[in-house]
Amino acid sequence: MAPAPAEALVDTVVLDFGNVLVGWDPYGAFPGRTRAEVDAWMADVDFPALNLAQDAGRSWSEARAGLADRPHLQPLLDEYVAGFPGTLTGPVPGSEELVDELSAAGVRLLGLTNWSAELFGHAAGAAPATTRMEHVVVSGQVGLAKPDPAIFRHLTDTHDVDPARAVFVDDSPANVAVARELGFHAVRFTDTTALRAALRDLGLPVGR
């Protein structure tokens, strides 16, 4: 009887960026506003849906035009875009060190991030580790956004990724669930210490 095949080696780590490598707090775009003001605006524009549409490739000018029938909501949209650098709170603790460690060990590093194409340029300054990927799939640039399985397939097809040999890391349960359904090892990010433990469990060469 032939022995069972050995489990595929995990040699690729695919990282989400927001709140995995770089902190993101949308309230940081509104330093002159009360939280109640921002909460009311977010409710009126359905901010999660608006943000997902931007992540999926809609331009901010199109988003603004979509509020033409409610012009009182446009000023805070403009403030959000202008103040976007303030939403980025810097590197997630321990993330830069982990990326450097994985890179030094020869692990392939890729990014798969939901991010507006027009605002993605701010990532590098806020968290330099985001620049250390071999490739980054930015949702707004490809017109697809997680958790749509199509963006995962774009990653695997365009960058020759075998999901069985890759671990996907994201803070969103929905994104992690889709990645797992597509055959990735998938880890929900809570903090870098827990991620290190999960990567070690998968056989990757990281310390504690």
C-alpha positions as CSV (number, residue, x, y, z in Angstrom):
1,M,0.0,0.0,0.0
2,A,1.5,3.4,-1.0
3,P,2.1,5.8,1.8
4,A,-0.2,8.9,2.0
5,P,1.3,11.9,0.3
6,A,3.0,14.4,2.6
7,E,1.1,17.5,3.3
8,A,2.1,20.3,0.9
9,L,4.7,22.7,2.3
10,V,3.5,26.2,3.0
11,D,6.0,28.5,1.3
12,T,3.8,31.6,0.6
13,V,2.2,34.1,2.9
14,V,-0.6,36.3,1.5
15,L,-1.2,39.3,3.7
16,D,-4.1,41.7,4.0
17,F,-2.9,45.2,4.8
18,G,-5.6,47.2,6.7
19,N,-5.4,46.3,10.4
20,V,-2.9,43.5,9.7
21,L,0.2,45.5,8.6
22,V,-1.1,49.1,8.9
23,G,-3.7,50.4,11.4
24,W,-6.8,52.0,9.9
25,D,-9.3,54.1,11.8
26,P,-11.7,56.1,9.5
27,Y,-12.5,58.6,12.3
28,G,-8.9,59.9,11.9
29,A,-9.9,61.7,8.7
30,F,-12.1,64.1,10.8
31,P,-10.0,65.8,13.4
32,G,-12.4,68.8,13.5
33,R,-15.6,66.8,13.9
34,T,-17.2,65.1,16.9
35,R,-17.7,61.4,16.8
36,A,-21.4,61.9,16.8
37,E,-21.2,64.0,13.6
38,V,-19.1,61.4,11.9
39,D,-21.4,58.6,13.0
40,A,-24.4,60.4,11.6
41,W,-22.7,60.9,8.3
42,M,-21.5,57.3,8.1
43,A,-25.0,56.1,8.7
44,D,-26.5,58.4,6.1
45,V,-24.1,57.4,3.4
46,D,-23.9,53.7,4.5
47,F,-20.2,53.9,5.0
48,P,-19.4,50.2,4.8
49,A,-21.2,49.9,1.4
50,L,-19.6,53.2,0.2
51,N,-16.1,52.0,1.3
52,L,-16.6,48.6,-0.4
53,A,-17.6,50.3,-3.6
54,Q,-14.4,52.4,-3.5
55,D,-12.4,49.3,-2.7
56,A,-13.9,47.6,-5.8
57,G,-12.8,50.4,-8.1
58,R,-15.3,53.2,-8.0
59,S,-13.6,56.6,-8.2
60,W,-14.1,59.2,-5.5
61,S,-15.5,61.6,-8.0
62,E,-18.1,59.0,-8.9
63,A,-18.9,58.6,-5.2
64,R,-19.4,62.3,-4.8
65,A,-21.6,62.5,-7.9
66,G,-23.7,59.7,-6.3
67,L,-24.5,62.1,-3.5
68,A,-25.7,64.9,-5.8
69,D,-29.3,64.5,-4.6
70,R,-28.0,64.9,-1.0
71,P,-25.4,67.6,-1.3
72,H,-25.2,68.1,2.5
73,L,-23.4,64.8,2.7
74,Q,-20.7,65.8,0.2
75,P,-18.5,68.0,2.4
76,L,-17.7,65.1,4.8
77,L,-16.9,62.8,1.9
78,D,-14.4,65.5,0.7
79,E,-13.0,65.7,4.2
80,Y,-12.6,61.9,4.3
81,V,-10.6,61.8,1.1
82,A,-8.5,64.8,2.0
83,G,-7.9,63.5,5.5
84,F,-7.3,59.9,4.6
85,P,-3.6,59.9,5.7
86,G,-5.0,60.6,9.2
87,T,-6.9,57.3,9.1
88,L,-3.6,55.3,8.9
89,T,-2.3,54.9,12.5
90,G,1.0,53.4,11.6
91,P,2.4,49.8,11.6
92,V,0.4,47.2,13.5
93,P,2.7,46.3,16.4
94,G,5.2,43.6,15.5
95,S,4.1,43.4,11.9
96,E,7.2,44.9,10.4
97,E,9.5,42.6,12.3
98,L,7.4,39.6,11.2
99,V,7.6,40.6,7.6
100,D,11.3,41.1,7.8
101,E,11.7,37.7,9.4
102,L,9.7,35.9,6.8
103,S,11.5,37.6,4.0
104,A,14.9,36.8,5.5
105,A,13.8,33.1,5.7
106,G,12.9,33.1,1.9
107,V,9.2,32.9,2.4
108,R,7.3,34.3,-0.6
109,L,5.3,37.4,0.5
110,L,2.3,38.7,-1.4
111,G,-0.3,41.4,-0.6
112,L,-4.1,41.1,-1.2
113,T,-5.7,44.3,0.1
114,N,-9.1,46.0,-0.2
115,W,-8.0,49.6,-0.9
116,S,-9.1,52.5,-3.1
117,A,-6.8,52.8,-6.1
118,E,-6.6,56.6,-5.6
119,L,-5.6,56.3,-1.9
120,F,-3.4,53.3,-1.9
121,G,-0.2,55.4,-2.3
122,H,-0.5,56.4,1.3
123,A,0.1,52.9,2.6
124,A,3.9,52.9,2.1
125,G,4.5,56.0,4.2
126,A,2.3,54.7,7.0
127,A,3.7,51.2,7.1
128,P,6.9,50.5,5.1
129,A,6.4,46.7,5.4
130,T,3.6,47.1,2.8
131,T,6.4,47.8,0.3
132,R,8.2,44.5,1.0
133,M,5.8,42.2,-0.9
134,E,6.8,40.5,-4.1
135,H,3.5,41.6,-5.6
136,V,0.4,43.3,-4.2
137,V,-3.1,42.9,-5.6
138,V,-5.0,46.1,-4.8
139,S,-8.7,45.7,-5.1
140,G,-9.4,49.2,-6.5
141,Q,-6.8,48.6,-9.2
142,V,-8.3,45.3,-10.4
143,G,-12.0,46.2,-9.9
144,L,-12.6,43.3,-7.5
145,A,-12.9,43.3,-3.8
146,K,-12.8,40.7,-1.0
147,P,-14.7,38.6,-0.1
148,D,-15.5,38.1,-3.8
149,P,-13.8,34.8,-4.8
150,A,-12.8,36.3,-8.1
151,I,-10.1,38.5,-6.5
152,F,-8.6,35.4,-4.9
153,R,-8.6,33.7,-8.3
154,H,-7.0,36.8,-9.8
155,L,-4.2,36.5,-7.3
156,T,-3.7,32.8,-7.9
157,D,-3.8,33.0,-11.7
158,T,-1.8,36.2,-12.1
159,H,0.9,35.4,-9.6
160,D,1.1,31.6,-9.8
161,V,-0.1,30.9,-6.3
162,D,-1.0,27.3,-5.2
163,P,-3.5,27.8,-2.4
164,A,-2.5,24.5,-0.8
165,R,1.0,26.0,-0.4
166,A,-0.2,29.4,0.8
167,V,-1.5,30.9,4.0
168,F,-3.9,33.9,3.7
169,V,-4.0,36.3,6.6
170,D,-6.9,38.8,7.1
171,D,-8.8,40.4,10.0
172,S,-12.2,39.8,8.3
173,P,-13.9,36.5,9.1
174,A,-15.8,36.7,5.8
175,N,-12.5,37.0,3.8
176,V,-10.9,34.2,5.8
177,A,-13.9,31.9,5.2
178,V,-13.8,32.5,1.4
179,A,-10.0,31.9,1.3
180,R,-10.5,28.6,3.2
181,E,-13.2,27.5,0.8
182,L,-10.8,28.1,-2.1
183,G,-8.2,25.9,-0.6
184,F,-5.9,28.3,1.2
185,H,-4.7,27.8,4.7
186,A,-6.4,30.8,6.3
187,V,-5.8,32.7,9.5
188,R,-7.9,35.4,11.0
189,F,-5.6,38.1,12.3
190,T,-6.1,39.3,15.9
191,D,-2.5,40.3,16.7
192,T,1.0,39.6,15.6
193,T,1.8,37.3,18.5
194,A,-1.1,35.0,17.6
195,L,-0.2,35.2,14.0
196,R,3.3,34.0,14.7
197,A,1.9,31.0,16.6
198,A,-0.4,30.2,13.7
199,L,2.4,30.4,11.2
200,R,4.7,28.2,13.3
201,D,1.9,25.6,13.4
202,L,1.9,25.6,9.6
203,G,5.7,24.9,9.7
204,L,6.9,28.4,8.8
205,P,10.2,29.5,10.3
206,V,9.2,32.3,12.7
207,G,10.2,32.9,16.3
208,R,7.9,33.6,19.2
